[in-house]
């Protein structure tokens, strides 16, 4: 079996251990059900999968720390969106083929993993960590990732500011940055504002922040948030 699609049903209970033994699986869709329980460390047996969608369930516990240990790892789309997961987003996941990572709408705590960077995630395009309980600063290394198009940092407890864009290729690719409803205090960097698609320097069409840090940035003025 290479594809298992059970999405959009009313399935209850925990994820059967037998699913983790489908080592030839390429596509797993369990999203939008009523699944409970935890994610087993055996999920790393599915290292050949490209799509793993577990979002919109009631899964709790922590993400297994061994994700990405089995090599090679082909995970391109990994989503645990809108569950009840706790703990931290693990370091050292080693998902080098990841295109999209979605950890949003859970109860994750701690900091954004500092090893999500160009060296480890050179193919990553979309990172969703919004609607959690994350603290600390947004790692500057995220703004050096050449292929990134979308960052959702919003609705956490992040401090400091949005780092300046540190890579010319990223400056050409970045489309959306959402960082509203945090504890950011540093003004939006001018270099980020200059990527406004209307200025023809970049492709940035959405820059959502709190009004208190928008400064004189035309792009975020149109979509800033008051407390």
Secondary structure, DSSP 8 states (H G I E B T S, - for coil): --EEE--SS--EE---GGGGG-TT--EEE--SSEE-S---GGGGGGTT-SEEE--SS--EE---TTTT-SSS----EEE--SSEE-SB--S----TT-SEEE--SS--BS---TT-STTT-TT--EEE--SS---SB--GGGGG-TT--EEE--SS--EE-------HHHHHH--EEE--SSEE-S---HHHHTTBGGGTS--B-EEE-BGGGTTT-HHHHTT-B--
